[in-house]
Amino acid sequence: MKLDERSMRNLRNVHPALVRVVLRTAKDWNDSTGLSFIITCGVRTLEEQKRLLKAGATRTLRSRHIPAGRPPVSHAVDFAMKLNGKLKWDWPLYAELARRVKAAAARENVPIEWGGDWRTFKDGPHFQLPWKQFPG
């Protein structure tokens, strides 16, 4: 699968290890059912995060999307699933995506966390590098 221009733009200033995982996921994507994905967010500003917090779309201002470190990079990306070219938010599609992203991360030897595995705030589109291995 080839990532679209918007997805590639959204990978700018994302940590190279996470970019490798996303690109490996796309490379290994083999689906004849019309299922695909895009990257909707990599870097996010603190102001954007505050708006999302106010809207209830997040529960933290300590987001891995906000660039940190030197050089400043994002340690998170958000995906959106597409079925026959149309955006879909059905949970089973994100569980399938997680299976594929985790497999790609293992092949790239990059630890990854999926927001869908969180206990309190399930975030199916969200993947991030762990704080422990990538403190930022």
C-alpha positions, -999 to 999 in steps of 0.1 A, spaced: 0 0 0 13 35 -8 6 63 17 -11 94 3 5 128 3 -14 140 34 -2 110 54 34 116 43 31 152 53 17 142 87 47 120 93 71 150 91 88 157 125 77 123 138 104 102 155 122 81 128 115 48 146 78 54 145 79 65 109 97 32 101 68 13 118 42 32 98 60 27 65 65 -10 73 28 -13 80 20 2 47 46 -19 29 32 -51 44 -4 -41 39 -20 -67 17 -57 -64 16 -81 -73 -11 -112 -62 8 -107 -25 2 -93 -18 36 -66 8 40 -55 36 63 -43 72 64 -22 91 90 -44 119 103 -20 134 129 17 133 138 28 166 154 2 185 174 7 219 192 -1 224 228 -30 247 217 -45 219 196 -41 196 225 -59 220 248 -88 222 223 -90 184 222 -90 183 260 -118 208 262 -138 188 236 -133 155 255 -112 139 227 -83 135 251 -77 134 288 -42 148 290 -20 178 280 10 155 283 6 141 247 32 122 228 20 142 198 35 174 211 71 176 199 98 171 225 136 166 226 164 178 204 155 181 176 118 183 187 99 153 174 64 138 179 64 103 195 28 95 184 6 92 153 -31 88 147 -45 66 120 -79 66 103 -92 35 86 -107 35 52 -130 10 36 -134 13 -2 -121 49 1 -145 60 29 -134 68 65 -146 43 90 -145 44 128 -158 9 136 -138 -6 165 -131 -40 149 -112 -22 120 -89 -6 146 -83 -39 163 -72 -53 130 -50 -22 124 -34 -27 158 -26 -63 150 -8 -52 118 10 -22 133 22 -43 162 35 -69 138 53 -42 117 68 -28 150 81 -62 159 97 -66 125 113 -32 129 123 -40 165 105 -9 178 84 -10 210 50 4 204 19 12 225 -17 12 211 -43 35 227 -68 7 223 -49 -12 250 -53 15 276 -75 7 305 -94 39 310 -95 60 278 -96 37 247 -81 54 217 -82 31 187 -65 54 162 -35 62 184 -1 46 184 29 59 203 65 51 213 67 42 250 79 69 274 104 44 290 123 37 259 117 71 242 116 97 270 116 126 245 
